[in-house]
């Protein structure tokens, strides 16, 4: 929607673990939710961090298990690793999880807005989408659930009032 304006109870910047968890909880509490994500829902953890790493570690663990199978009376040859297939396995894990998460977001009726979001004022997130700018108004709250929090605030609201922040160590 080019140059559109929308109002939601809650607007969430970031579609990673924190963002989608907050979105699902808010929907269960009866709130209308827009979630802004500049890349793919699932964020860094799903696409480039935790999940791909765990898939690769699982393959490495299998190699170790096969190498030590003789300790359990199982005779196995030295394992051969086909790196291309290992990477295909990793991508299939990420793809399945992304598809499942995307379906959950749709079923929960969370409005996923794809683009780069920035705080415009205490109640507005402006998103640069492929169709143009879209202004999202939060009637109750804005949740910033992104690893890029400094970049969002650095350029947005240097002297703004009316914000409550909470960071964890």
Buried (B, 14 or more C-beta within 10 A) or exposed (E): EEEBEBBBBBBBBBBBBBBBEBBBEBBEEEBBBBBBBBBBBBBBBBBBBEBBEEBBEEBEEEBEEBEEBEEEEEEEEEEEEEEEEBBEBBEEBBEEBBEEBBEBBEEBEBBBBBBBBBBBEEBBBBBEBEEEBBBBBBEEBBBBBBEBBEEBBEEBBEEEEEEEEEEEE
